Amino acid sequence: MKCTEKWTAERIILVFNPNSSRAKTAIQKLKPEVESLRASGTQVYLHETSSPDFDLNVLELLDIIEENDLLVAVGGDATASMVFNSAIRASEAFDTSCYVAALPFGNFSDIAANFKCRNLHDVVNGHVEEFWPLECRVDGELWRHAVEYVSTGMYAEACKLFDEKDVRRTIKQHPSARLAISLATLANWWYVARSKKMLPSFKMREVTRKKNRRQRYSHGATNYLAVNGRSVAKILHGRKNHSRIFARWVSRPDRLIEILGQMLEGLLFRLPSKSVESNRLIFVKSARITLQADGEYSPFTARTIDVRKSATPVQAIAR
C-alpha cells in the first residue's frame, strides 16, 4: 500500500559494512548529500556493522534505534536485509516505529531495486510504502524476515555455489561464456549433490488464497522458492508483493537435464508458481538443509519450515 504523504524523521542513520569496498566508495559518494542534509538541520549518523554475524548486527542496531528514525542501508542485500529485520524487531519488541530505505551499493541489490531509490535525494523526496516481508520459522523458531525471497534445496545450494569468489571471478573474466560456465558449474554441483544426497524430500502443506482458504498437500518435492518482492518476481509467474499472499515454486528434478532445463526456463522465461498465504515444509525425519533468505545462507537440521507473511509491515521509502 502506497501513501502519498511525506515521511517525517528526526534522524537518518546510514548503515554500511566497513569491510565492503563498494560501501566505502558509496559513503564518499554520498558525502555531499550528507553535508547538505546536516546543513539543513537534519541529524545524519553513520553506523558501521561490526560483525559478520547477522543477528549480532541486528542487536547492535536495535540499541540505537529511536522513534521515527530513518534507517538507510548503504550496500547490498545482506545489509538491507539486516536493516529491515532490525526495523521489524524494533516495532514488535519495543513498539518503536521507524522508516527504512535501501541504496544499491552491493554486488547484489535486489532489495534496493524493489524500492527504486538510487541516492539520498530519492530517499528524501520519496513516499512511504507499507511492505510485508516474509516470515520464516525453523521448527517453530523465527529464523528470518525476508524482503525478496526464501529458498531451500537446489535453488539455495546453486545460488550459494554461484556466490563463491572463484566462480564469480571466472564468470566475470569470461562474460561471453557466462551461460556455458554457469551450466557447467551447475552440472558439476549436481553430481556432488546427488552422491551426498544433499537434497532431502519433503511434504508441503499450503493455504491457498481462495475464499475458503483450502489446505493442500504435495509430496516428494526437494526444491522450494518463495518470492515476495518485485525485483526477484521476474523469474516466476503469479502475483507478488501483496499484503497477504506470495508466490511459491516447488519441484523435484531427478535428472541433470531437468535441472539445466529449469535454470534456462528461469533465465529466459518464467517458472510456474502459485499464489498462497502460507507454506509448511515437513521432512519425514530431521534433515540437513541450507536455507537462503535475501542472499544469506544458514545450515539447519530441521523437521519443519514455515513460510508466511509477517504480521508487521515495514514503513519503506520508495521512489
C-alpha angles and dihedrals in degrees: 000000000000124000120204096203119099120256119240121211129168094200135031117205117195109206119199142156109246090205091062113093091201092053091052090051089048093054090053090047091051093046096098091051091047092051091048091052092048091049089055091055100261116137110233121183133182118224120191120204105234103194141046086227110101097205094047090054090050091053092049092051091047089060093063103035115114132183114293095006118154112224113200118193110214105192140034136321095291092058093042092049090051091052093049092048091049091052092051093047091049091052096045100038102034103018087238114150119208140158128244135203135172130212119200105244102129140084087259120027106169092137093054090047088056091065098031099222111146101176143000091276089062090048095048091049096039131108132238118261122187107225127186112208123201120265117217122194127185114206088342096308120114111249106169148338108231124204100192112014151337123212144170135179122029095352094054095042093047093048089049089052093052090049091063112112096233093052093045091048092050092050091046092050093051106038094161090058095043096119094045092048091048093051092047091048091050092048091052091049091050093058091051093045092049094051093046095041091231095164111067116192124242143191113238127210117193139179111220124216095244119119094255089051093220120199116226133186132211126185139208100023120145102180129060134178126177115192122198110157132068095238098063092032090088091083094056137057117230140058120303142175095046126144093247111017140056135179124253135191126196133178145154110214109185098178130061092234089058092052093048090046092053091049091053091045091054092047099043104027131000134283118240114257143169130223111237141165098223144353134204118194111204120193119204089232135358106302133197107234142159118232121201126196122174092337097313119117129205129175119226142175101217146160098196139023120192123197123184140135117287115255089223121064123214121233098229127184113230134178 
